[in-house]
């Protein structure tokens, strides 16, 4: 088999945990918006994974209002691919093809840990419930042998 026909090993995604010092859900949401904006400005369009349609609506609204003059193209994913591919999707449904590269996880679910996912960004507040769910996901990522970085904010 030639070098050109060899299959490349799948690259495992990197995981970053952002642990906030606050219990305040509004501050967690604001941090998420700033992180999403940073990702967007770097030319990427992540999927923002939520626990529910209600949480997706909250993030959708927050992205419109968190900073005056900021524009981040986004919409709630309800099973239909947006007409404009340069759109950030928010939802609790399965991540559609084309939006799996970067996942901002605001949910208690496990996002995909295989290609094409390259980055998983976890945002935890300092509530016991959120930290406990985060610890479970951390162990899950460790068992999947993913590279994990933790940032205490």
C-alpha positions in Angstrom: 0.0 0.0 0.0 1.5 3.4 -1.0 1.7 6.3 1.5 -1.0 8.1 -0.5 -3.5 5.3 0.1 -2.9 4.7 3.7 -5.6 5.7 6.0 -4.7 8.5 8.5 -5.6 7.8 12.1 -8.6 9.8 13.4 -7.6 12.8 15.3 -9.2 13.0 18.7 -10.8 16.2 19.8 -9.3 18.5 22.4 -11.5 19.4 25.3 -11.3 22.7 27.2 -13.2 23.2 30.5 -13.9 26.8 31.5 -14.8 26.8 35.2 -16.4 30.0 36.4 -16.2 31.3 40.0 -19.8 32.2 40.0 -23.2 30.4 40.5 -24.9 33.1 38.4 -26.5 31.7 35.2 -26.5 35.1 33.6 -22.7 35.3 34.0 -22.3 31.8 32.5 -24.5 32.8 29.6 -22.4 36.0 29.1 -19.2 34.1 29.1 -20.6 31.6 26.6 -21.6 34.5 24.3 -18.1 36.0 24.5 -16.5 32.6 23.7 -18.9 32.0 20.8 -18.1 35.5 19.5 -14.4 34.7 19.7 -14.8 31.5 17.8 -16.9 33.2 15.2 -14.3 36.0 14.7 -11.7 33.3 14.2 -13.7 32.0 11.2 -15.5 29.0 12.7 -19.2 28.2 13.2 -19.7 26.0 16.2 -22.7 24.1 17.4 -23.9 25.3 20.8 -25.3 22.2 22.6 -28.1 22.9 25.1 -30.2 20.7 27.4 -33.5 21.9 26.1 -35.4 24.1 23.7 -35.8 26.6 26.5 -32.1 26.9 27.1 -31.5 27.2 23.3 -34.0 30.1 23.2 -32.1 31.8 26.1 -28.8 31.5 24.3 -30.3 32.7 21.1 -31.7 35.8 22.8 -28.4 36.4 24.7 -26.4 36.3 21.4 -28.6 39.2 20.1 -28.3 41.3 23.2 -25.0 40.6 25.1 -23.0 43.3 23.5 -24.1 46.5 21.7 -22.9 46.5 18.1 -22.0 42.8 18.1 -23.4 40.6 15.3 -23.0 36.9 15.4 -25.1 35.0 12.7 -26.9 32.3 14.6 -30.1 30.4 14.8 -31.8 27.6 16.7 -31.4 24.2 15.0 -34.8 22.5 14.6 -33.7 19.8 12.1 -33.3 22.0 9.1 -29.9 23.1 7.8 -29.7 26.9 7.4 -29.5 28.4 3.9 -26.3 30.3 4.9 -23.6 27.9 6.0 -21.8 30.7 8.0 -24.3 30.4 10.8 -23.8 29.2 14.4 -26.4 26.7 15.4 -27.9 26.3 18.8 -29.9 23.3 19.9 -30.4 20.1 21.9 -30.8 17.9 18.8 -28.2 15.7 17.1 -25.4 17.9 15.7 -25.8 18.2 11.9 -23.0 17.5 9.4 -20.9 20.6 8.9 -21.3 21.9 12.5 -19.5 19.1 14.3 -16.0 20.6 14.2 -16.3 22.8 17.3 -19.0 22.1 20.0 -19.7 24.6 22.8 -21.3 22.3 25.3 -23.7 24.1 27.7 -25.7 20.9 28.2 -25.3 17.9 30.5 -24.9 15.6 27.5 -21.8 14.1 26.0 -21.0 15.6 22.6 -19.3 13.4 19.9 -15.7 12.5 20.8 -14.8 11.3 17.3 -13.9 13.0 14.0 -15.0 15.3 12.6 -15.2 16.9 16.1 -11.9 18.8 16.8 -12.8 20.8 19.9 -15.2 20.6 22.7 -15.6 23.6 24.9 -17.3 23.0 28.3 -18.5 26.0 30.4 -19.2 25.2 34.0 -20.5 27.5 36.7 -19.6 27.0 40.4 -23.0 25.4 41.3 -22.7 21.9 42.7 -25.1 20.4 40.2 -23.1 21.9 37.2 -19.7 20.9 38.7 -20.9 17.3 39.3 -22.2 16.9 35.7 -18.9 18.4 34.5 -16.9 15.9 36.6 -18.8 13.0 34.9 -18.1 14.4 31.5 -14.4 15.0 32.4 -14.1 11.3 33.4 -15.9 10.3 30.1 -13.3 12.4 28.1 -10.4 10.9 30.1 -11.7 7.4 29.4 -11.8 8.3 25.7 -8.2 9.4 26.1 -8.9 13.0 24.9 -6.5 15.9 25.7 -8.2 18.0 28.4 -7.3 21.5 29.6 -9.0 23.3 32.5 -9.2 27.1 32.8 -10.3 28.5 36.1 -11.9 31.9 35.4 
